[in-house]
Amino acid sequence: MATPCKVTGCKNETPPALAELQVCVLHFTLSIEGSCAEMRRETALGNAPHERQREIMRFITESGERLARVATSGLHLTDDLKARILSTFLTLMNLRENLDRANMRSSFGRTGQHR
């Protein structure tokens, strides 16, 4: 029996890989995109504490793994959804790069020496 997406007004079904979250592929990708935008702003200045950076890395890993399961599950996906999935992977990769750059900036002081 198919589970409907929990987002109000959405008539799409929840794929098995997203059953725990009870969202369709579209709303899952939109959620990741929104979270990534928030985290990118949060880490832009390089002031995120180490524990928060670890949480962000966990988010990137878990979201990417779940997205890969959705994409490779054999579920029929429209070309638009495939493009959205690829775009979301790119967004996760960009967040990771942004986090790495922020770490590089914060690990070198104004003198250019490693702390």
mmCIF file of the C-alpha atoms, coordinates in Angstrom:
data_MODEL
# 
_entry.id   MODEL 
# 
loop_
_atom_site.group_PDB 
_atom_site.id 
_atom_site.type_symbol 
_atom_site.label_atom_id 
_atom_site.label_alt_id 
_atom_site.label_comp_id 
_atom_site.label_asym_id 
_atom_site.label_entity_id 
_atom_site.label_seq_id 
_atom_site.pdbx_PDB_ins_code 
_atom_site.Cartn_x 
_atom_site.Cartn_y 
_atom_site.Cartn_z 
_atom_site.occupancy 
_atom_site.B_iso_or_equiv 
_atom_site.pdbx_formal_charge 
_atom_site.auth_seq_id 
_atom_site.auth_comp_id 
_atom_site.auth_asym_id 
_atom_site.auth_atom_id 
_atom_site.pdbx_PDB_model_num 
ATOM 1   C CA . MET A 1 1   ? 0.000  0.000  0.000   1.00 0.00 ? 1   MET A CA 1 
ATOM 2   C CA . ALA A 1 2   ? 1.405  3.389  -1.032  1.00 0.00 ? 2   ALA A CA 1 
ATOM 3   C CA . THR A 1 3   ? 1.987  6.099  1.536   1.00 0.00 ? 3   THR A CA 1 
ATOM 4   C CA . PRO A 1 4   ? 1.053  9.632  0.488   1.00 0.00 ? 4   PRO A CA 1 
ATOM 5   C CA . CYS A 1 5   ? 3.446  12.553 0.951   1.00 0.00 ? 5   CYS A CA 1 
ATOM 6   C CA . LYS A 1 6   ? 2.791  14.310 4.262   1.00 0.00 ? 6   LYS A CA 1 
ATOM 7   C CA . VAL A 1 7   ? 3.110  17.790 2.717   1.00 0.00 ? 7   VAL A CA 1 
ATOM 8   C CA . THR A 1 8   ? -0.304 19.428 2.639   1.00 0.00 ? 8   THR A CA 1 
ATOM 9   C CA . GLY A 1 9   ? -1.813 19.400 -0.830  1.00 0.00 ? 9   GLY A CA 1 
ATOM 10  C CA . CYS A 1 10  ? 0.767  17.038 -2.319  1.00 0.00 ? 10  CYS A CA 1 
ATOM 11  C CA . LYS A 1 11  ? -0.714 14.035 -4.085  1.00 0.00 ? 11  LYS A CA 1 
ATOM 12  C CA . ASN A 1 12  ? 2.575  12.229 -4.774  1.00 0.00 ? 12  ASN A CA 1 
ATOM 13  C CA . GLU A 1 13  ? 3.479  8.940  -3.146  1.00 0.00 ? 13  GLU A CA 1 
ATOM 14  C CA . THR A 1 14  ? 6.355  8.381  -0.780  1.00 0.00 ? 14  THR A CA 1 
ATOM 15  C CA . PRO A 1 15  ? 8.956  5.959  -2.219  1.00 0.00 ? 15  PRO A CA 1 
ATOM 16  C CA . PRO A 1 16  ? 10.222 3.184  0.075   1.00 0.00 ? 16  PRO A CA 1 
ATOM 17  C CA . ALA A 1 17  ? 13.593 4.916  0.577   1.00 0.00 ? 17  ALA A CA 1 
ATOM 18  C CA . LEU A 1 18  ? 11.760 7.946  1.990   1.00 0.00 ? 18  LEU A CA 1 
ATOM 19  C CA . ALA A 1 19  ? 9.054  6.069  3.940   1.00 0.00 ? 19  ALA A CA 1 
ATOM 20  C CA . GLU A 1 20  ? 10.589 7.070  7.272   1.00 0.00 ? 20  GLU A CA 1 
ATOM 21  C CA . LEU A 1 21  ? 10.314 10.756 6.336   1.00 0.00 ? 21  LEU A CA 1 
ATOM 22  C CA . GLN A 1 22  ? 6.922  10.361 4.628   1.00 0.00 ? 22  GLN A CA 1 
ATOM 23  C CA . VAL A 1 23  ? 7.762  12.749 1.792   1.00 0.00 ? 23  VAL A CA 1 
ATOM 24  C CA . CYS A 1 24  ? 7.851  12.428 -1.973  1.00 0.00 ? 24  CYS A CA 1 
ATOM 25  C CA . VAL A 1 25  ? 11.039 12.834 -4.011  1.00 0.00 ? 25  VAL A CA 1 
ATOM 26  C CA . LEU A 1 26  ? 10.227 16.438 -4.919  1.00 0.00 ? 26  LEU A CA 1 
ATOM 27  C CA . HIS A 1 27  ? 9.664  17.553 -1.337  1.00 0.00 ? 27  HIS A CA 1 
ATOM 28  C CA . PHE A 1 28  ? 12.711 15.628 -0.132  1.00 0.00 ? 28  PHE A CA 1 
ATOM 29  C CA . THR A 1 29  ? 14.949 17.443 -2.606  1.00 0.00 ? 29  THR A CA 1 
ATOM 30  C CA . LEU A 1 30  ? 13.361 20.794 -1.775  1.00 0.00 ? 30  LEU A CA 1 
ATOM 31  C CA . SER A 1 31  ? 14.000 20.138 1.908   1.00 0.00 ? 31  SER A CA 1 
ATOM 32  C CA . ILE A 1 32  ? 17.657 19.321 1.275   1.00 0.00 ? 32  ILE A CA 1 
ATOM 33  C CA . GLU A 1 33  ? 18.078 22.425 -0.890  1.00 0.00 ? 33  GLU A CA 1 
ATOM 34  C CA . GLY A 1 34  ? 16.594 24.641 1.826   1.00 0.00 ? 34  GLY A CA 1 
ATOM 35  C CA . SER A 1 35  ? 18.708 23.104 4.557   1.00 0.00 ? 35  SER A CA 1 
ATOM 36  C CA . CYS A 1 36  ? 21.848 23.455 2.455   1.00 0.00 ? 36  CYS A CA 1 
ATOM 37  C CA . ALA A 1 37  ? 21.134 27.148 1.846   1.00 0.00 ? 37  ALA A CA 1 
ATOM 38  C CA . GLU A 1 38  ? 20.784 27.745 5.585   1.00 0.00 ? 38  GLU A CA 1 
ATOM 39  C CA . MET A 1 39  ? 23.964 25.833 6.377   1.00 0.00 ? 39  MET A CA 1 
ATOM 40  C CA . ARG A 1 40  ? 25.893 27.606 3.625   1.00 0.00 ? 40  ARG A CA 1 
ATOM 41  C CA . ARG A 1 41  ? 24.969 30.960 5.184   1.00 0.00 ? 41  ARG A CA 1 
ATOM 42  C CA . GLU A 1 42  ? 25.849 29.632 8.629   1.00 0.00 ? 42  GLU A CA 1 
ATOM 43  C CA . THR A 1 43  ? 29.303 28.453 7.576   1.00 0.00 ? 43  THR A CA 1 
ATOM 44  C CA . ALA A 1 44  ? 30.167 31.286 5.179   1.00 0.00 ? 44  ALA A CA 1 
ATOM 45  C CA . LEU A 1 45  ? 32.072 33.230 7.814   1.00 0.00 ? 45  LEU A CA 1 
ATOM 46  C CA . GLY A 1 46  ? 33.916 30.195 9.146   1.00 0.00 ? 46  GLY A CA 1 
ATOM 47  C CA . ASN A 1 47  ? 32.615 30.706 12.683  1.00 0.00 ? 47  ASN A CA 1 
ATOM 48  C CA . ALA A 1 48  ? 30.713 27.437 13.056  1.00 0.00 ? 48  ALA A CA 1 
ATOM 49  C CA . PRO A 1 49  ? 31.947 25.431 16.046  1.00 0.00 ? 49  PRO A CA 1 
ATOM 50  C CA . HIS A 1 50  ? 33.608 22.089 15.371  1.00 0.00 ? 50  HIS A CA 1 
ATOM 51  C CA . GLU A 1 51  ? 30.611 20.095 16.622  1.00 0.00 ? 51  GLU A CA 1 
ATOM 52  C CA . ARG A 1 52  ? 28.292 22.002 14.272  1.00 0.00 ? 52  ARG A CA 1 
ATOM 53  C CA . GLN A 1 53  ? 30.654 21.301 11.388  1.00 0.00 ? 53  GLN A CA 1 
ATOM 54  C CA . ARG A 1 54  ? 30.453 17.607 12.248  1.00 0.00 ? 54  ARG A CA 1 
ATOM 55  C CA . GLU A 1 55  ? 26.638 17.809 12.259  1.00 0.00 ? 55  GLU A CA 1 
ATOM 56  C CA . ILE A 1 56  ? 26.717 19.421 8.823   1.00 0.00 ? 56  ILE A CA 1 
ATOM 57  C CA . MET A 1 57  ? 29.042 16.705 7.519   1.00 0.00 ? 57  MET A CA 1 
ATOM 58  C CA . ARG A 1 58  ? 26.665 14.060 8.891   1.00 0.00 ? 58  ARG A CA 1 
ATOM 59  C CA . PHE A 1 59  ? 23.754 15.816 7.170   1.00 0.00 ? 59  PHE A CA 1 
ATOM 60  C CA . ILE A 1 60  ? 25.634 15.861 3.854   1.00 0.00 ? 60  ILE A CA 1 
ATOM 61  C CA . THR A 1 61  ? 26.517 12.167 4.134   1.00 0.00 ? 61  THR A CA 1 
ATOM 62  C CA . GLU A 1 62  ? 23.100 10.953 5.247   1.00 0.00 ? 62  GLU A CA 1 
ATOM 63  C CA . SER A 1 63  ? 21.219 13.084 2.716   1.00 0.00 ? 63  SER A CA 1 
ATOM 64  C CA . GLY A 1 64  ? 23.495 12.016 -0.112  1.00 0.00 ? 64  GLY A CA 1 
ATOM 65  C CA . GLU A 1 65  ? 23.153 8.340  0.779   1.00 0.00 ? 65  GLU A CA 1 
ATOM 66  C CA . ARG A 1 66  ? 19.377 8.545  1.015   1.00 0.00 ? 66  ARG A CA 1 
ATOM 67  C CA . LEU A 1 67  ? 19.185 10.498 -2.244  1.00 0.00 ? 67  LEU A CA 1 
ATOM 68  C CA . ALA A 1 68  ? 21.353 7.871  -3.947  1.00 0.00 ? 68  ALA A CA 1 
ATOM 69  C CA . ARG A 1 69  ? 19.025 5.109  -2.700  1.00 0.00 ? 69  ARG A CA 1 
ATOM 70  C CA . VAL A 1 70  ? 16.033 6.993  -4.119  1.00 0.00 ? 70  VAL A CA 1 
ATOM 71  C CA . ALA A 1 71  ? 17.755 7.610  -7.447  1.00 0.00 ? 71  ALA A CA 1 
ATOM 72  C CA . THR A 1 72  ? 18.908 4.017  -7.912  1.00 0.00 ? 72  THR A CA 1 
ATOM 73  C CA . SER A 1 73  ? 15.909 2.185  -6.462  1.00 0.00 ? 73  SER A CA 1 
ATOM 74  C CA . GLY A 1 74  ? 14.294 1.473  -9.823  1.00 0.00 ? 74  GLY A CA 1 
ATOM 75  C CA . LEU A 1 75  ? 11.526 3.954  -9.122  1.00 0.00 ? 75  LEU A CA 1 
ATOM 76  C CA . HIS A 1 76  ? 10.125 5.520  -12.284 1.00 0.00 ? 76  HIS A CA 1 
ATOM 77  C CA . LEU A 1 77  ? 11.373 9.107  -12.265 1.00 0.00 ? 77  LEU A CA 1 
ATOM 78  C CA . THR A 1 78  ? 10.498 11.807 -14.761 1.00 0.00 ? 78  THR A CA 1 
ATOM 79  C CA . ASP A 1 79  ? 13.317 13.655 -16.481 1.00 0.00 ? 79  ASP A CA 1 
ATOM 80  C CA . ASP A 1 80  ? 12.495 16.695 -14.341 1.00 0.00 ? 80  ASP A CA 1 
ATOM 81  C CA . LEU A 1 81  ? 12.873 14.680 -11.134 1.00 0.00 ? 81  LEU A CA 1 
ATOM 82  C CA . LYS A 1 82  ? 16.142 13.178 -12.387 1.00 0.00 ? 82  LYS A CA 1 
ATOM 83  C CA . ALA A 1 83  ? 17.440 16.682 -13.081 1.00 0.00 ? 83  ALA A CA 1 
ATOM 84  C CA . ARG A 1 84  ? 16.304 17.837 -9.643  1.00 0.00 ? 84  ARG A CA 1 
ATOM 85  C CA . ILE A 1 85  ? 18.088 14.892 -7.999  1.00 0.00 ? 85  ILE A CA 1 
ATOM 86  C CA . LEU A 1 86  ? 21.304 15.680 -9.856  1.00 0.00 ? 86  LEU A CA 1 
ATOM 87  C CA . SER A 1 87  ? 20.987 19.341 -8.906  1.00 0.00 ? 87  SER A CA 1 
ATOM 88  C CA . THR A 1 88  ? 20.496 18.371 -5.279  1.00 0.00 ? 88  THR A CA 1 
ATOM 89  C CA . PHE A 1 89  ? 23.648 16.218 -5.363  1.00 0.00 ? 89  PHE A CA 1 
ATOM 90  C CA . LEU A 1 90  ? 25.493 19.246 -6.715  1.00 0.00 ? 90  LEU A CA 1 
ATOM 91  C CA . THR A 1 91  ? 24.079 21.392 -3.912  1.00 0.00 ? 91  THR A CA 1 
ATOM 92  C CA . LEU A 1 92  ? 25.347 18.883 -1.329  1.00 0.00 ? 92  LEU A CA 1 
ATOM 93  C CA . MET A 1 93  ? 28.773 18.877 -2.979  1.00 0.00 ? 93  MET A CA 1 
ATOM 94  C CA . ASN A 1 94  ? 28.867 22.677 -3.014  1.00 0.00 ? 94  ASN A CA 1 
ATOM 95  C CA . LEU A 1 95  ? 27.981 22.783 0.681   1.00 0.00 ? 95  LEU A CA 1 
ATOM 96  C CA . ARG A 1 96  ? 30.856 20.407 1.396   1.00 0.00 ? 96  ARG A CA 1 
ATOM 97  C CA . GLU A 1 97  ? 33.252 22.606 -0.584  1.00 0.00 ? 97  GLU A CA 1 
ATOM 98  C CA . ASN A 1 98  ? 31.944 25.687 1.196   1.00 0.00 ? 98  ASN A CA 1 
ATOM 99  C CA . LEU A 1 99  ? 32.560 24.023 4.556   1.00 0.00 ? 99  LEU A CA 1 
ATOM 100 C CA . ASP A 1 100 ? 36.085 23.047 3.498   1.00 0.00 ? 100 ASP A CA 1 
ATOM 101 C CA . ARG A 1 101 ? 36.866 26.601 2.343   1.00 0.00 ? 101 ARG A CA 1 
ATOM 102 C CA . ALA A 1 102 ? 35.518 28.036 5.588   1.00 0.00 ? 102 ALA A CA 1 
ATOM 103 C CA . ASN A 1 103 ? 37.726 25.645 7.539   1.00 0.00 ? 103 ASN A CA 1 
ATOM 104 C CA . MET A 1 104 ? 40.744 26.686 5.519   1.00 0.00 ? 104 MET A CA 1 
ATOM 105 C CA . ARG A 1 105 ? 40.047 30.376 6.181   1.00 0.00 ? 105 ARG A CA 1 
ATOM 106 C CA . SER A 1 106 ? 39.552 29.859 9.903   1.00 0.00 ? 106 SER A CA 1 
ATOM 107 C CA . SER A 1 107 ? 42.575 27.583 10.345  1.00 0.00 ? 107 SER A CA 1 
ATOM 108 C CA . PHE A 1 108 ? 44.914 30.262 9.021   1.00 0.00 ? 108 PHE A CA 1 
ATOM 109 C CA . GLY A 1 109 ? 45.118 33.467 10.998  1.00 0.00 ? 109 GLY A CA 1 
ATOM 110 C CA . ARG A 1 110 ? 45.692 36.896 9.526   1.00 0.00 ? 110 ARG A CA 1 
ATOM 111 C CA . THR A 1 111 ? 49.430 36.183 9.538   1.00 0.00 ? 111 THR A CA 1 
ATOM 112 C CA . GLY A 1 112 ? 48.866 33.230 7.223   1.00 0.00 ? 112 GLY A CA 1 
ATOM 113 C CA . GLN A 1 113 ? 50.272 30.785 9.763   1.00 0.00 ? 113 GLN A CA 1 
ATOM 114 C CA . HIS A 1 114 ? 48.480 27.641 10.770  1.00 0.00 ? 114 HIS A CA 1 
ATOM 115 C CA . ARG A 1 115 ? 47.085 27.795 14.313  1.00 0.00 ? 115 ARG A CA 1 
# 
